[in-house]
Amino acid sequence: MTQNLTTKIQKLFSEVSLKVRCVFIPMFCMAVSALTAATKDNLLDNPGLEEPSGGQKVENWELVQTQGRLVQCSVDEETCHSGRRAVVLEAAEAVAGNYGEWRPSSLPRLEAGKTYRFAVWTKGSHLEGRPPYLEVYSFDKDGEPRLIAQAQTKLGDFDWKRIVCNFNVPKDSDRIRLGAGLSGGTGKVWFDDFWLGDAQGDQGPVDFGEKLTTKKF
């Protein structure tokens, strides 16, 4: 009797194990496939900020601050959207013209006339004044900058949301500059998991910013 009971229990666990494998293995494969596709389509190097460059620096990302450094910039290894790291901007005082901004230090050559999307996951705490933003600048051959796209988050407190900034590369563009920053506002904002690619190919959510831009230069 004991042997029969043991056999029934082993058969039951075998059936349950088989069902679990049938459900979760395809889900796991789909998740890996989606992640691989997202990584392949992302034109940025180190978009998840997982590769440090010593101290409060991040590989392929540069930090730009106005003199006085009223906007504090850091790397957070506890609060992040995914992985182990996120970058942070924080200001206790709003001063006009004062800003802190994280920018990718290198970009591939973007195709003129094509519409791209610059996106990032962001989290806000006690934000007042001007909201955190994404900005895209185009520089002509003489080095003259022009703001071609901008998107902002909301104020106050919010958990991880995705902000997108769509832009069309001008025909006279010599290079593009991307930035995620805090200027003229107070509070704390986190950025993690940046994305740059074909605007039509992005499958991520749009919590802040336009779903698709039609503005051309």
N, C-alpha and C positions, 0 to 999 in steps of 0.2 A: 504493500500500500504506500509506504514511504517512497519507494522507488518510483511508483506511478505518479505520485504528487510532484516529486522532483522533476520528472520528465515533462509534466504539464507546465510547470513553472518555467523551465528552460525554453519550452516551445513558445510560451507567452512572451517572454523577454525577447526571443528571436524575432517574433512577429512585430513587436513594438519597435525594436531596433531597425528592422527593415523599413517600416513606415516612416520613422524619423529620418532615415537616410534618404528615402524617396522624396521627402518634403524639403529638407534643409540643404542637401547637396546641390540641387538645381538653383535654389535661392542664392547659395554661396557663389556658384559659378556666374550667375547673372550679375551679382554685386562686383565680383572681380572684373568681369568683362566691362561693366559700366565705368569702373574706376580706371581701367586701362585706357578706354576710349577717351575719357575726360582728360587724362594726363597727356595722351597723344595729341589731342586737339588744342591743348593749352600752349600758347606761344611763349610763355614766361618761363624763365629758369628759376628754380626754387620757389614756386608759387605758394607752397605751404609753409615757407619760412623755417623748414626743419634743419637746414644746414647752417650752423652758426659760423661766425667769422671772428670769434674772440670777443669776450665781454658782452656789451650790449649791441653788437653788430651782427648783421645777417648777410650771408653770402648772396651776391647779386642785388642787394638792396642798399640804398643810401638814404641817410637821414639829413634833411635840410631844415635848419632853424634860423629864425631871425636873431639878430644880436640881442643879448640879454637872456635868451632862452627861457622866456616866460612860459612857453609850452614845453612841459617835460616829456621826454621821449624815452621809452624803455622797451625791453623784451620781457614778456610774461610767460613763465613756464608752468603756471598753475591754471590760469583761465585761458582757454583756447577753444576754437570751434572744432578742430580735429588735431590729431598728432600731439605734439608736446610744446608748441610755441606759438605765440601771437605777438604782434607789436602793438604798442600802446602810446597814445598821446593824451596828455592831461594838463589842464590849465585852471588855476585858481582865480585868475584875474583876466578880464577881457580888455585887450588893448588893440586899438585899430592898427592894422598893418603887421601885427605880430602873429606869427604862425609856426607850426611844426608840420613837416610833411615827409612821408615815406614814398620813395620813388624807386622803380626798378633801374638799376645802374646800366643795363644794356637791353636793347630790344632788337629783334630781327627787322629787316627791311619790310615795311608794310606797303601793300599795293595801293597806288593812287587810284582814287575813285571807288574803292571798296569800303563797305561798311563793317566795322569791327565793334566788338563789345569788350569793355573793361569792367570787371566786376570783382566784388570782394564780400566776404561775410563780415559783419560788424556788430558790435554790442555796445550799448551806451549806458552811462550812469550819470545822473544829475546834470544833463546837458542843458545849457541856457545860452541865449544870445544867438549867434550864427551856428547852424548845425554843421557837423562834420561833412566832408565832401569828397567826391572824386572829380578830378579835373584832367582834361586832355588839351595839351598845347601843341600847335604845329609851328615849326620854324622854317622859314624860307632859306634860300641859299645865302642871304646876307645876314642870317642869324636873327631876323626879326620874329619875335614870338606872336602868336595869335591864339586866343582861347577859342577852341572849336566845339567843346562839349563840357557839360558840367552836370552833376547830380548830387543831391543832398539827402541825408537821413532826416529823421524827425528829431525833436528835442525831447528832454525828459529822460526816462529810463526805458530800455527795451532789451530783450534778450536777443540772441543771434538772429539777424536778418540779413538778407542779401541785397546789396545796392548795385545797380548796373548803370553804366554810362556808355551809350552808343555814340559812335562818331564815324564820319565819312572822311577819309584821308584826302586832303586837297591835292589838286594836280601839281601845284607849285611847292609842295611840301618836301623839304630836304630831310627832316627828321621829326619824330613825334616824341613828346614827353608826357608821361603819365604820373599822376600823384594822388595820394590819399592823405588828407590832412585835416587839421583843426586850426581855424583862424577867426579871431574876433568873437570867440565863444568860450565858455567855461564848462568844466565837467571832465569826464573821462570817456575815451572811446578806444575800443579794441578793433584790430583788423587781422583777418586770417583767411587763408585759402583764396588767394587772388586768382583771377582768370582773365586771359586775353585771347580772343580768337574771332572767327567769323560770327557775326551777330546772328545769322540765320541758323548756325550750328549749335548754339548754346541751349542746353536743355535744363539749365538751372532755374530756380524760381526768381521772380522779380518782385521784391518787397518795396524797394525804393528806386525811383528812376523810371524813365520811359521804357516801354516794352520794345519799341523799335523807332529809330529816328529816320526821318526822310530828308533832313537838312543836308544839302550838298554845297561844296565850295568849288 
